[in-house]
Amino acid sequence: MKIALPTRQNIIDSHFGHCEYYTIFTVDTNTKEIVNEEILESPTGCGCKSNIAKILSEMKVELMLAGNMGEGAVRVLNNSGIEVLRGCSGDVKKVALNWIDGSLTDSGDLCPEHEHGCHN
């Protein structure tokens, strides 16, 4: 299974739409181990209006572990077959390992403001 994490300097970026890159881990769900790590450059433009959902879907990503995200971005990712778990923070590998061991839950928080221009 592949999971994607919006990343800035190896830390979960608190705003998915402006991350530097995505860290993509391949997880062996039987052994509960990370078996591969890839870096995907963030496409030009805000995450919610870029083609990132399509790219991640084509890469067979099934889950996004994110900090904060607007409702539109969640919907676009969900429509591409990617589940979203929000409220994550810290080192991307530690976050992924916490998900693997079952200690993460979705915060349910949606990005309340969009002053960054994504929805203008």
Jmol script that loads the backbone (N, CA, C; Angstrom):
load data "model"
ATOM      1  N   MET A   1       0.845  -1.175   0.000  1.00  0.00           N
ATOM      2  CA  MET A   1       0.000   0.000   0.000  1.00  0.00           C
ATOM      3  C   MET A   1       0.892   1.241   0.000  1.00  0.00           C
ATOM      4  N   LYS A   2       0.478   2.255  -0.789  1.00  0.00           N
ATOM      5  CA  LYS A   2       1.245   3.499  -0.834  1.00  0.00           C
ATOM      6  C   LYS A   2       0.501   4.593  -0.080  1.00  0.00           C
ATOM      7  N   ILE A   3       1.281   5.350   0.709  1.00  0.00           N
ATOM      8  CA  ILE A   3       0.747   6.499   1.431  1.00  0.00           C
ATOM      9  C   ILE A   3       1.584   7.719   1.078  1.00  0.00           C
ATOM     10  N   ALA A   4       0.929   8.876   0.987  1.00  0.00           N
ATOM     11  CA  ALA A   4       1.618  10.121   0.634  1.00  0.00           C
ATOM     12  C   ALA A   4       1.508  11.100   1.789  1.00  0.00           C
ATOM     13  N   LEU A   5       2.571  11.861   2.013  1.00  0.00           N
ATOM     14  CA  LEU A   5       2.605  12.859   3.079  1.00  0.00           C
ATOM     15  C   LEU A   5       3.131  14.168   2.509  1.00  0.00           C
ATOM     16  N   PRO A   6       2.345  15.260   2.564  1.00  0.00           N
ATOM     17  CA  PRO A   6       2.841  16.556   2.111  1.00  0.00           C
ATOM     18  C   PRO A   6       3.978  17.000   3.028  1.00  0.00           C
ATOM     19  N   THR A   7       5.116  17.332   2.447  1.00  0.00           N
ATOM     20  CA  THR A   7       6.338  17.488   3.234  1.00  0.00           C
ATOM     21  C   THR A   7       7.024  18.825   2.965  1.00  0.00           C
ATOM     22  N   ARG A   8       7.608  19.358   4.027  1.00  0.00           N
ATOM     23  CA  ARG A   8       8.489  20.527   3.960  1.00  0.00           C
ATOM     24  C   ARG A   8       9.634  20.234   4.929  1.00  0.00           C
ATOM     25  N   GLN A   9      10.839  20.099   4.398  1.00  0.00           N
ATOM     26  CA  GLN A   9      12.028  19.820   5.204  1.00  0.00           C
ATOM     27  C   GLN A   9      11.846  18.588   6.097  1.00  0.00           C
ATOM     28  N   ASN A  10      11.319  17.521   5.515  1.00  0.00           N
ATOM     29  CA  ASN A  10      11.128  16.223   6.159  1.00  0.00           C
ATOM     30  C   ASN A  10      10.083  16.226   7.280  1.00  0.00           C
ATOM     31  N   ILE A  11       9.285  17.286   7.337  1.00  0.00           N
ATOM     32  CA  ILE A  11       8.226  17.441   8.336  1.00  0.00           C
ATOM     33  C   ILE A  11       6.900  17.546   7.583  1.00  0.00           C
ATOM     34  N   ILE A  12       5.821  17.048   8.177  1.00  0.00           N
ATOM     35  CA  ILE A  12       4.499  17.227   7.569  1.00  0.00           C
ATOM     36  C   ILE A  12       4.252  18.722   7.395  1.00  0.00           C
ATOM     37  N   ASP A  13       3.941  19.126   6.176  1.00  0.00           N
ATOM     38  CA  ASP A  13       3.617  20.525   5.923  1.00  0.00           C
ATOM     39  C   ASP A  13       2.209  20.773   6.443  1.00  0.00           C
ATOM     40  N   SER A  14       2.048  21.798   7.250  1.00  0.00           N
ATOM     41  CA  SER A  14       0.747  22.063   7.858  1.00  0.00           C
ATOM     42  C   SER A  14      -0.292  22.504   6.823  1.00  0.00           C
ATOM     43  N   HIS A  15       0.146  22.893   5.640  1.00  0.00           N
ATOM     44  CA  HIS A  15      -0.792  23.254   4.583  1.00  0.00           C
ATOM     45  C   HIS A  15      -0.461  22.478   3.323  1.00  0.00           C
ATOM     46  N   PHE A  16      -1.227  21.438   3.094  1.00  0.00           N
ATOM     47  CA  PHE A  16      -1.027  20.506   1.986  1.00  0.00           C
ATOM     48  C   PHE A  16      -0.788  21.205   0.650  1.00  0.00           C
ATOM     49  N   GLY A  17      -1.521  22.259   0.356  1.00  0.00           N
ATOM     50  CA  GLY A  17      -1.463  22.903  -0.947  1.00  0.00           C
ATOM     51  C   GLY A  17      -0.188  23.653  -1.249  1.00  0.00           C
ATOM     52  N   HIS A  18       0.677  23.810  -0.265  1.00  0.00           N
ATOM     53  CA  HIS A  18       1.903  24.562  -0.485  1.00  0.00           C
ATOM     54  C   HIS A  18       3.150  23.793  -0.066  1.00  0.00           C
ATOM     55  N   CYS A  19       3.059  22.481  -0.017  1.00  0.00           N
ATOM     56  CA  CYS A  19       4.218  21.692   0.413  1.00  0.00           C
ATOM     57  C   CYS A  19       5.335  21.750  -0.628  1.00  0.00           C
ATOM     58  N   GLU A  20       6.559  21.492  -0.172  1.00  0.00           N
ATOM     59  CA  GLU A  20       7.713  21.463  -1.089  1.00  0.00           C
ATOM     60  C   GLU A  20       7.665  20.222  -1.964  1.00  0.00           C
ATOM     61  N   TYR A  21       7.289  19.108  -1.376  1.00  0.00           N
ATOM     62  CA  TYR A  21       7.260  17.824  -2.071  1.00  0.00           C
ATOM     63  C   TYR A  21       6.384  16.854  -1.285  1.00  0.00           C
ATOM     64  N   TYR A  22       6.124  15.711  -1.872  1.00  0.00           N
ATOM     65  CA  TYR A  22       5.379  14.643  -1.204  1.00  0.00           C
ATOM     66  C   TYR A  22       6.324  13.491  -0.943  1.00  0.00           C
ATOM     67  N   THR A  23       6.291  13.000   0.277  1.00  0.00           N
ATOM     68  CA  THR A  23       7.017  11.775   0.595  1.00  0.00           C
ATOM     69  C   THR A  23       6.019  10.637   0.422  1.00  0.00           C
ATOM     70  N   ILE A  24       6.411   9.649  -0.357  1.00  0.00           N
ATOM     71  CA  ILE A  24       5.524   8.514  -0.609  1.00  0.00           C
ATOM     72  C   ILE A  24       6.199   7.261  -0.079  1.00  0.00           C
ATOM     73  N   PHE A  25       5.527   6.636   0.869  1.00  0.00           N
ATOM     74  CA  PHE A  25       6.020   5.390   1.448  1.00  0.00           C
ATOM     75  C   PHE A  25       5.195   4.224   0.909  1.00  0.00           C
ATOM     76  N   THR A  26       5.873   3.147   0.572  1.00  0.00           N
ATOM     77  CA  THR A  26       5.200   1.898   0.268  1.00  0.00           C
ATOM     78  C   THR A  26       5.271   1.059   1.532  1.00  0.00           C
ATOM     79  N   VAL A  27       4.102   0.625   2.002  1.00  0.00           N
ATOM     80  CA  VAL A  27       4.004  -0.117   3.253  1.00  0.00           C
ATOM     81  C   VAL A  27       3.562  -1.542   2.953  1.00  0.00           C
ATOM     82  N   ASP A  28       4.289  -2.497   3.490  1.00  0.00           N
ATOM     83  CA  ASP A  28       3.867  -3.896   3.438  1.00  0.00           C
ATOM     84  C   ASP A  28       2.881  -4.075   4.583  1.00  0.00           C
ATOM     85  N   THR A  29       1.602  -4.213   4.259  1.00  0.00           N
ATOM     86  CA  THR A  29       0.571  -4.278   5.298  1.00  0.00           C
ATOM     87  C   THR A  29       0.607  -5.597   6.067  1.00  0.00           C
ATOM     88  N   ASN A  30       1.260  -6.612   5.522  1.00  0.00           N
ATOM     89  CA  ASN A  30       1.397  -7.884   6.248  1.00  0.00           C
ATOM     90  C   ASN A  30       2.452  -7.793   7.342  1.00  0.00           C
ATOM     91  N   THR A  31       3.616  -7.240   6.983  1.00  0.00           N
ATOM     92  CA  THR A  31       4.706  -7.143   7.953  1.00  0.00           C
ATOM     93  C   THR A  31       4.675  -5.829   8.726  1.00  0.00           C
ATOM     94  N   LYS A  32       3.824  -4.892   8.257  1.00  0.00           N
ATOM     95  CA  LYS A  32       3.712  -3.562   8.864  1.00  0.00           C
ATOM     96  C   LYS A  32       5.058  -2.827   8.868  1.00  0.00           C
ATOM     97  N   GLU A  33       5.700  -2.869   7.705  1.00  0.00           N
ATOM     98  CA  GLU A  33       6.993  -2.207   7.541  1.00  0.00           C
ATOM     99  C   GLU A  33       6.973  -1.315   6.308  1.00  0.00           C
ATOM    100  N   ILE A  34       7.745  -0.233   6.372  1.00  0.00           N
ATOM    101  CA  ILE A  34       7.962   0.605   5.202  1.00  0.00           C
ATOM    102  C   ILE A  34       9.003  -0.094   4.344  1.00  0.00           C
ATOM    103  N   VAL A  35       8.643  -0.372   3.086  1.00  0.00           N
ATOM    104  CA  VAL A  35       9.551  -1.108   2.215  1.00  0.00           C
ATOM    105  C   VAL A  35      10.156  -0.241   1.108  1.00  0.00           C
ATOM    106  N   ASN A  36       9.619   0.987   0.934  1.00  0.00           N
ATOM    107  CA  ASN A  36      10.176   1.877  -0.074  1.00  0.00           C
ATOM    108  C   ASN A  36       9.787   3.313   0.263  1.00  0.00           C
ATOM    109  N   GLU A  37      10.633   4.244  -0.154  1.00  0.00           N
ATOM    110  CA  GLU A  37      10.370   5.667   0.040  1.00  0.00           C
ATOM    111  C   GLU A  37      10.699   6.403  -1.246  1.00  0.00           C
ATOM    112  N   GLU A  38       9.778   7.261  -1.695  1.00  0.00           N
ATOM    113  CA  GLU A  38       9.975   8.060  -2.901  1.00  0.00           C
ATOM    114  C   GLU A  38       9.686   9.520  -2.567  1.00  0.00           C
ATOM    115  N   ILE A  39      10.259  10.398  -3.348  1.00  0.00           N
ATOM    116  CA  ILE A  39       9.984  11.835  -3.239  1.00  0.00           C
ATOM    117  C   ILE A  39       9.341  12.270  -4.551  1.00  0.00           C
ATOM    118  N   LEU A  40       8.220  12.982  -4.445  1.00  0.00           N
ATOM    119  CA  LEU A  40       7.530  13.510  -5.607  1.00  0.00           C
ATOM    120  C   LEU A  40       7.470  15.019  -5.469  1.00  0.00           C
ATOM    121  N   GLU A  41       8.059  15.722  -6.424  1.00  0.00           N
ATOM    122  CA  GLU A  41       8.033  17.183  -6.391  1.00  0.00           C
ATOM    123  C   GLU A  41       6.590  17.664  -6.437  1.00  0.00           C
ATOM    124  N   SER A  42       6.311  18.715  -5.709  1.00  0.00           N
ATOM    125  CA  SER A  42       4.973  19.296  -5.692  1.00  0.00           C
ATOM    126  C   SER A  42       4.712  19.986  -7.029  1.00  0.00           C
ATOM    127  N   PRO A  43       3.546  19.744  -7.645  1.00  0.00           N
ATOM    128  CA  PRO A  43       3.266  20.400  -8.921  1.00  0.00           C
ATOM    129  C   PRO A  43       3.052  21.898  -8.731  1.00  0.00           C
ATOM    130  N   THR A  44       3.162  22.632  -9.813  1.00  0.00           N
ATOM    131  CA  THR A  44       2.945  24.074  -9.783  1.00  0.00           C
ATOM    132  C   THR A  44       1.488  24.359  -9.447  1.00  0.00           C
ATOM    133  N   GLY A  45       1.287  25.357  -8.614  1.00  0.00           N
ATOM    134  CA  GLY A  45      -0.071  25.754  -8.256  1.00  0.00           C
ATOM    135  C   GLY A  45      -0.490  25.161  -6.930  1.00  0.00           C
ATOM    136  N   CYS A  46      -1.570  25.676  -6.415  1.00  0.00           N
ATOM    137  CA  CYS A  46      -2.121  25.221  -5.141  1.00  0.00           C
ATOM    138  C   CYS A  46      -2.544  23.761  -5.255  1.00  0.00           C
ATOM    139  N   GLY A  47      -2.344  22.995  -4.215  1.00  0.00           N
ATOM    140  CA  GLY A  47      -2.665  21.575  -4.220  1.00  0.00           C
ATOM    141  C   GLY A  47      -4.072  21.257  -4.661  1.00  0.00           C
ATOM    142  N   CYS A  48      -5.035  22.059  -4.219  1.00  0.00           N
ATOM    143  CA  CYS A  48      -6.431  21.774  -4.540  1.00  0.00           C
ATOM    144  C   CYS A  48      -6.769  22.025  -6.005  1.00  0.00           C
ATOM    145  N   LYS A  49      -5.951  22.810  -6.698  1.00  0.00           N
ATOM    146  CA  LYS A  49      -6.221  23.104  -8.104  1.00  0.00           C
ATOM    147  C   LYS A  49      -5.162  22.518  -9.035  1.00  0.00           C
ATOM    148  N   SER A  50      -4.192  21.828  -8.483  1.00  0.00           N
ATOM    149  CA  SER A  50      -3.157  21.197  -9.298  1.00  0.00           C
ATOM    150  C   SER A  50      -3.649  19.814  -9.724  1.00  0.00           C
ATOM    151  N   ASN A  51      -2.802  19.090 -10.403  1.00  0.00           N
ATOM    152  CA  ASN A  51      -3.150  17.733 -10.825  1.00  0.00           C
ATOM    153  C   ASN A  51      -2.592  16.678  -9.868  1.00  0.00           C
ATOM    154  N   ILE A  52      -2.300  17.060  -8.621  1.00  0.00           N
ATOM    155  CA  ILE A  52      -1.659  16.132  -7.683  1.00  0.00           C
ATOM    156  C   ILE A  52      -2.528  14.911  -7.394  1.00  0.00           C
ATOM    157  N   ALA A  53      -3.840  15.078  -7.310  1.00  0.00           N
ATOM    158  CA  ALA A  53      -4.709  13.928  -7.025  1.00  0.00           C
ATOM    159  C   ALA A  53      -4.591  12.880  -8.137  1.00  0.00           C
ATOM    160  N   LYS A  54      -4.583  13.340  -9.377  1.00  0.00           N
ATOM    161  CA  LYS A  54      -4.449  12.420 -10.513  1.00  0.00           C
ATOM    162  C   LYS A  54      -3.084  11.731 -10.501  1.00  0.00           C
ATOM    163  N   ILE A  55      -2.041  12.507 -10.260  1.00  0.00           N
ATOM    164  CA  ILE A  55      -0.685  11.946 -10.227  1.00  0.00           C
ATOM    165  C   ILE A  55      -0.576  10.879  -9.134  1.00  0.00           C
ATOM    166  N   LEU A  56      -1.042  11.210  -7.931  1.00  0.00           N
ATOM    167  CA  LEU A  56      -0.956  10.253  -6.820  1.00  0.00           C
ATOM    168  C   LEU A  56      -1.797   9.013  -7.099  1.00  0.00           C
ATOM    169  N   SER A  57      -2.970   9.204  -7.676  1.00  0.00           N
ATOM    170  CA  SER A  57      -3.827   8.070  -8.013  1.00  0.00           C
ATOM    171  C   SER A  57      -3.138   7.152  -9.024  1.00  0.00           C
ATOM    172  N   GLU A  58      -2.497   7.746 -10.035  1.00  0.00           N
ATOM    173  CA  GLU A  58      -1.769   6.958 -11.039  1.00  0.00           C
ATOM    174  C   GLU A  58      -0.594   6.212 -10.421  1.00  0.00           C
ATOM    175  N   MET A  59      -0.048   6.755  -9.314  1.00  0.00           N
ATOM    176  CA  MET A  59       1.051   6.092  -8.604  1.00  0.00           C
ATOM    177  C   MET A  59       0.529   5.022  -7.629  1.00  0.00           C
ATOM    178  N   LYS A  60      -0.793   4.858  -7.592  1.00  0.00           N
ATOM    179  CA  LYS A  60      -1.458   3.861  -6.723  1.00  0.00           C
ATOM    180  C   LYS A  60      -1.426   4.243  -5.245  1.00  0.00           C
ATOM    181  N   VAL A  61      -1.352   5.555  -4.950  1.00  0.00           N
ATOM    182  CA  VAL A  61      -1.439   6.019  -3.571  1.00  0.00           C
ATOM    183  C   VAL A  61      -2.886   5.845  -3.108  1.00  0.00           C
ATOM    184  N   GLU A  62      -3.060   5.295  -1.910  1.00  0.00           N
ATOM    185  CA  GLU A  62      -4.393   5.049  -1.365  1.00  0.00           C
ATOM    186  C   GLU A  62      -4.732   5.938  -0.175  1.00  0.00           C
ATOM    187  N   LEU A  63      -3.720   6.575   0.426  1.00  0.00           N
ATOM    188  CA  LEU A  63      -3.937   7.343   1.641  1.00  0.00           C
ATOM    189  C   LEU A  63      -3.018   8.548   1.680  1.00  0.00           C
ATOM    190  N   MET A  64      -3.570   9.696   2.107  1.00  0.00           N
ATOM    191  CA  MET A  64      -2.776  10.903   2.334  1.00  0.00           C
ATOM    192  C   MET A  64      -2.826  11.198   3.831  1.00  0.00           C
ATOM    193  N   LEU A  65      -1.655  11.277   4.452  1.00  0.00           N
ATOM    194  CA  LEU A  65      -1.542  11.676   5.854  1.00  0.00           C
ATOM    195  C   LEU A  65      -1.129  13.139   5.844  1.00  0.00           C
ATOM    196  N   ALA A  66      -2.032  14.022   6.270  1.00  0.00           N
ATOM    197  CA  ALA A  66      -1.815  15.453   6.093  1.00  0.00           C
ATOM    198  C   ALA A  66      -1.987  16.228   7.390  1.00  0.00           C
ATOM    199  N   GLY A  67      -1.507  17.459   7.364  1.00  0.00           N
ATOM    200  CA  GLY A  67      -1.706  18.362   8.490  1.00  0.00           C
ATOM    201  C   GLY A  67      -3.100  18.954   8.426  1.00  0.00           C
ATOM    202  N   ASN A  68      -3.275  19.935   7.567  1.00  0.00           N
ATOM    203  CA  ASN A  68      -4.557  20.589   7.414  1.00  0.00           C
ATOM    204  C   ASN A  68      -4.884  20.636   5.935  1.00  0.00           C
ATOM    205  N   MET A  69      -6.177  20.664   5.620  1.00  0.00           N
ATOM    206  CA  MET A  69      -6.578  20.613   4.228  1.00  0.00           C
ATOM    207  C   MET A  69      -8.000  21.134   4.102  1.00  0.00           C
ATOM    208  N   GLY A  70      -8.252  21.872   3.045  1.00  0.00           N
ATOM    209  CA  GLY A  70      -9.590  22.374   2.784  1.00  0.00           C
ATOM    210  C   GLY A  70     -10.524  21.283   2.288  1.00  0.00           C
ATOM    211  N   GLU A  71     -11.808  21.546   2.388  1.00  0.00           N
ATOM    212  CA  GLU A  71     -12.831  20.572   1.993  1.00  0.00           C
ATOM    213  C   GLU A  71     -12.734  20.209   0.511  1.00  0.00           C
ATOM    214  N   GLY A  72     -12.433  21.203  -0.324  1.00  0.00           N
ATOM    215  CA  GLY A  72     -12.311  20.934  -1.761  1.00  0.00           C
ATOM    216  C   GLY A  72     -11.187  19.958  -2.063  1.00  0.00           C
ATOM    217  N   ALA A  73     -10.058  20.133  -1.408  1.00  0.00           N
ATOM    218  CA  ALA A  73      -8.920  19.230  -1.622  1.00  0.00           C
ATOM    219  C   ALA A  73      -9.248  17.823  -1.140  1.00  0.00           C
ATOM    220  N   VAL A  74      -9.918  17.715   0.004  1.00  0.00           N
ATOM    221  CA  VAL A  74     -10.313  16.391   0.512  1.00  0.00           C
ATOM    222  C   VAL A  74     -11.227  15.713  -0.509  1.00  0.00           C
ATOM    223  N   ARG A  75     -12.188  16.456  -1.034  1.00  0.00           N
ATOM    224  CA  ARG A  75     -13.139  15.906  -2.002  1.00  0.00           C
ATOM    225  C   ARG A  75     -12.423  15.446  -3.276  1.00  0.00           C
ATOM    226  N   VAL A  76     -11.501  16.272  -3.785  1.00  0.00           N
ATOM    227  CA  VAL A  76     -10.769  15.912  -5.007  1.00  0.00           C
ATOM    228  C   VAL A  76      -9.945  14.644  -4.783  1.00  0.00           C
ATOM    229  N   LEU A  77      -9.269  14.561  -3.652  1.00  0.00           N
ATOM    230  CA  LEU A  77      -8.479  13.365  -3.352  1.00  0.00           C
ATOM    231  C   LEU A  77      -9.381  12.147  -3.185  1.00  0.00           C
ATOM    232  N   ASN A  78     -10.474  12.285  -2.437  1.00  0.00           N
ATOM    233  CA  ASN A  78     -11.412  11.179  -2.252  1.00  0.00           C
ATOM    234  C   ASN A  78     -11.967  10.696  -3.593  1.00  0.00           C
ATOM    235  N   ASN A  79     -12.307  11.636  -4.472  1.00  0.00           N
ATOM    236  CA  ASN A  79     -12.838  11.275  -5.790  1.00  0.00           C
ATOM    237  C   ASN A  79     -11.807  10.549  -6.651  1.00  0.00           C
ATOM    238  N   SER A  80     -10.526  10.693  -6.293  1.00  0.00           N
ATOM    239  CA  SER A  80      -9.449   9.989  -7.004  1.00  0.00           C
ATOM    240  C   SER A  80      -9.090   8.682  -6.297  1.00  0.00           C
ATOM    241  N   GLY A  81      -9.876   8.304  -5.302  1.00  0.00           N
ATOM    242  CA  GLY A  81      -9.643   7.041  -4.601  1.00  0.00           C
ATOM    243  C   GLY A  81      -8.629   7.134  -3.484  1.00  0.00           C
ATOM    244  N   ILE A  82      -8.345   8.351  -3.020  1.00  0.00           N
ATOM    245  CA  ILE A  82      -7.348   8.545  -1.972  1.00  0.00           C
ATOM    246  C   ILE A  82      -8.041   8.987  -0.687  1.00  0.00           C
ATOM    247  N   GLU A  83      -7.917   8.187   0.346  1.00  0.00           N
ATOM    248  CA  GLU A  83      -8.449   8.528   1.657  1.00  0.00           C
ATOM    249  C   GLU A  83      -7.548   9.590   2.278  1.00  0.00           C
ATOM    250  N   VAL A  84      -8.117  10.470   3.097  1.00  0.00           N
ATOM    251  CA  VAL A  84      -7.343  11.537   3.721  1.00  0.00           C
ATOM    252  C   VAL A  84      -7.476  11.450   5.236  1.00  0.00           C
ATOM    253  N   LEU A  85      -6.348  11.508   5.921  1.00  0.00           N
ATOM    254  CA  LEU A  85      -6.319  11.559   7.378  1.00  0.00           C
ATOM    255  C   LEU A  85      -5.617  12.853   7.754  1.00  0.00           C
ATOM    256  N   ARG A  86      -6.362  13.780   8.399  1.00  0.00           N
ATOM    257  CA  ARG A  86      -5.833  15.104   8.738  1.00  0.00           C
ATOM    258  C   ARG A  86      -5.414  15.172  10.205  1.00  0.00           C
ATOM    259  N   GLY A  87      -4.678  16.231  10.523  1.00  0.00           N
ATOM    260  CA  GLY A  87      -4.256  16.460  11.899  1.00  0.00           C
ATOM    261  C   GLY A  87      -2.885  15.901  12.220  1.00  0.00           C
ATOM    262  N   CYS A  88      -2.134  15.497  11.193  1.00  0.00           N
ATOM    263  CA  CYS A  88      -0.800  14.926  11.402  1.00  0.00           C
ATOM    264  C   CYS A  88       0.232  16.052  11.519  1.00  0.00           C
ATOM    265  N   SER A  89       1.291  15.789  12.271  1.00  0.00           N
ATOM    266  CA  SER A  89       2.383  16.755  12.387  1.00  0.00           C
ATOM    267  C   SER A  89       3.653  16.029  12.776  1.00  0.00           C
ATOM    268  N   GLY A  90       4.784  16.659  12.461  1.00  0.00           N
ATOM    269  CA  GLY A  90       6.077  16.104  12.846  1.00  0.00           C
ATOM    270  C   GLY A  90       6.797  15.422  11.697  1.00  0.00           C
ATOM    271  N   ASP A  91       7.825  14.677  12.048  1.00  0.00           N
ATOM    272  CA  ASP A  91       8.670  13.953  11.108  1.00  0.00           C
ATOM    273  C   ASP A  91       7.831  12.975  10.284  1.00  0.00           C
ATOM    274  N   VAL A  92       7.980  13.022   8.960  1.00  0.00           N
ATOM    275  CA  VAL A  92       7.122  12.217   8.090  1.00  0.00           C
ATOM    276  C   VAL A  92       7.254  10.716   8.339  1.00  0.00           C
ATOM    277  N   LYS A  93       8.456  10.241   8.592  1.00  0.00           N
ATOM    278  CA  LYS A  93       8.623   8.807   8.821  1.00  0.00           C
ATOM    279  C   LYS A  93       7.958   8.397  10.138  1.00  0.00           C
ATOM    280  N   LYS A  94       8.099   9.224  11.162  1.00  0.00           N
ATOM    281  CA  LYS A  94       7.445   8.918  12.444  1.00  0.00           C
ATOM    282  C   LYS A  94       5.933   8.920  12.298  1.00  0.00           C
ATOM    283  N   VAL A  95       5.405   9.876  11.519  1.00  0.00           N
ATOM    284  CA  VAL A  95       3.955   9.916  11.278  1.00  0.00           C
ATOM    285  C   VAL A  95       3.509   8.637  10.570  1.00  0.00           C
ATOM    286  N   ALA A  96       4.256   8.229   9.546  1.00  0.00           N
ATOM    287  CA  ALA A  96       3.908   7.004   8.820  1.00  0.00           C
ATOM    288  C   ALA A  96       3.953   5.788   9.749  1.00  0.00           C
ATOM    289  N   LEU A  97       4.976   5.715  10.581  1.00  0.00           N
ATOM    290  CA  LEU A  97       5.075   4.588  11.519  1.00  0.00           C
ATOM    291  C   LEU A  97       3.945   4.607  12.538  1.00  0.00           C
ATOM    292  N   ASN A  98       3.530   5.799  12.963  1.00  0.00           N
ATOM    293  CA  ASN A  98       2.387   5.901  13.878  1.00  0.00           C
ATOM    294  C   ASN A  98       1.102   5.421  13.197  1.00  0.00           C
ATOM    295  N   TRP A  99       0.943   5.735  11.912  1.00  0.00           N
ATOM    296  CA  TRP A  99      -0.223   5.238  11.181  1.00  0.00           C
ATOM    297  C   TRP A  99      -0.177   3.712  11.084  1.00  0.00           C
ATOM    298  N   ILE A 100       1.001   3.190  10.770  1.00  0.00           N
ATOM    299  CA  ILE A 100       1.157   1.742  10.642  1.00  0.00           C
ATOM    300  C   ILE A 100       0.767   1.033  11.933  1.00  0.00           C
ATOM    301  N   ASP A 101       1.166   1.610  13.079  1.00  0.00           N
ATOM    302  CA  ASP A 101       0.842   0.944  14.350  1.00  0.00           C
ATOM    303  C   ASP A 101      -0.571   1.272  14.848  1.00  0.00           C
ATOM    304  N   GLY A 102      -1.325   2.050  14.055  1.00  0.00           N
ATOM    305  CA  GLY A 102      -2.723   2.301  14.372  1.00  0.00           C
ATOM    306  C   GLY A 102      -2.985   3.408  15.371  1.00  0.00           C
ATOM    307  N   SER A 103      -1.992   4.263  15.623  1.00  0.00           N
ATOM    308  CA  SER A 103      -2.166   5.290  16.651  1.00  0.00           C
ATOM    309  C   SER A 103      -2.592   6.660  16.107  1.00  0.00           C
ATOM    310  N   LEU A 104      -2.936   6.749  14.815  1.00  0.00           N
ATOM    311  CA  LEU A 104      -3.398   8.017  14.247  1.00  0.00           C
ATOM    312  C   LEU A 104      -4.893   7.955  13.955  1.00  0.00           C
ATOM    313  N   THR A 105      -5.576   9.067  14.194  1.00  0.00           N
ATOM    314  CA  THR A 105      -6.974   9.204  13.805  1.00  0.00           C
ATOM    315  C   THR A 105      -7.153  10.549  13.127  1.00  0.00           C
ATOM    316  N   ASP A 106      -8.160  10.654  12.293  1.00  0.00           N
ATOM    317  CA  ASP A 106      -8.432  11.892  11.573  1.00  0.00           C
ATOM    318  C   ASP A 106      -8.947  12.952  12.532  1.00  0.00           C
ATOM    319  N   SER A 107      -8.381  14.164  12.433  1.00  0.00           N
ATOM    320  CA  SER A 107      -8.806  15.255  13.304  1.00  0.00           C
ATOM    321  C   SER A 107     -10.165  15.810  12.887  1.00  0.00           C
ATOM    322  N   GLY A 108     -10.532  15.609  11.624  1.00  0.00           N
ATOM    323  CA  GLY A 108     -11.784  16.147  11.110  1.00  0.00           C
ATOM    324  C   GLY A 108     -11.730  17.630  10.826  1.00  0.00           C
ATOM    325  N   ASP A 109     -10.591  18.268  11.088  1.00  0.00           N
ATOM    326  CA  ASP A 109     -10.463  19.709  10.882  1.00  0.00           C
ATOM    327  C   ASP A 109     -10.252  20.028   9.412  1.00  0.00           C
ATOM    328  N   LEU A 110     -11.035  20.967   8.941  1.00  0.00           N
ATOM    329  CA  LEU A 110     -10.858  21.468   7.585  1.00  0.00           C
ATOM    330  C   LEU A 110     -10.219  22.838   7.661  1.00  0.00           C
ATOM    331  N   CYS A 111      -9.443  23.169   6.668  1.00  0.00           N
ATOM    332  CA  CYS A 111      -8.805  24.475   6.602  1.00  0.00           C
ATOM    333  C   CYS A 111      -9.900  25.546   6.530  1.00  0.00           C
ATOM    334  N   PRO A 112     -10.003  26.414   7.560  1.00  0.00           N
ATOM    335  CA  PRO A 112     -11.109  27.367   7.600  1.00  0.00           C
ATOM    336  C   PRO A 112     -10.915  28.613   6.739  1.00  0.00           C
ATOM    337  N   GLU A 113      -9.687  28.946   6.401  1.00  0.00           N
ATOM    338  CA  GLU A 113      -9.415  30.167   5.656  1.00  0.00           C
ATOM    339  C   GLU A 113      -8.538  29.843   4.447  1.00  0.00           C
ATOM    340  N   HIS A 114      -8.710  30.615   3.424  1.00  0.00           N
ATOM    341  CA  HIS A 114      -7.920  30.381   2.212  1.00  0.00           C
ATOM    342  C   HIS A 114      -7.325  31.680   1.718  1.00  0.00           C
ATOM    343  N   GLU A 115      -6.577  32.350   2.592  1.00  0.00           N
ATOM    344  CA  GLU A 115      -5.958  33.618   2.242  1.00  0.00           C
ATOM    345  C   GLU A 115      -4.801  33.439   1.282  1.00  0.00           C
ATOM    346  N   HIS A 116      -4.404  32.193   1.052  1.00  0.00           N
ATOM    347  CA  HIS A 116      -3.251  31.927   0.198  1.00  0.00           C
ATOM    348  C   HIS A 116      -3.575  32.086  -1.281  1.00  0.00           C
ATOM    349  N   GLY A 117      -4.841  32.349  -1.637  1.00  0.00           N
ATOM    350  CA  GLY A 117      -5.199  32.600  -3.008  1.00  0.00           C
ATOM    351  C   GLY A 117      -5.654  31.382  -3.788  1.00  0.00           C
ATOM    352  N   CYS A 118      -5.689  30.236  -3.197  1.00  0.00           N
ATOM    353  CA  CYS A 118      -6.049  29.011  -3.883  1.00  0.00           C
ATOM    354  C   CYS A 118      -7.466  29.074  -4.451  1.00  0.00           C
ATOM    355  N   HIS A 119      -8.384  29.693  -3.748  1.00  0.00           N
ATOM    356  CA  HIS A 119      -9.781  29.687  -4.173  1.00  0.00           C
ATOM    357  C   HIS A 119     -10.232  31.009  -4.761  1.00  0.00           C
ATOM    358  N   ASN A 120      -9.307  31.869  -5.071  1.00  0.00           N
ATOM    359  CA  ASN A 120      -9.683  33.168  -5.646  1.00  0.00           C
ATOM    360  C   ASN A 120      -9.976  33.037  -7.118  1.00  0.00           C
TER     361      ASN A 120
END
end "model"
wireframe off; spacefill off
backbone 0.3
color backbone group
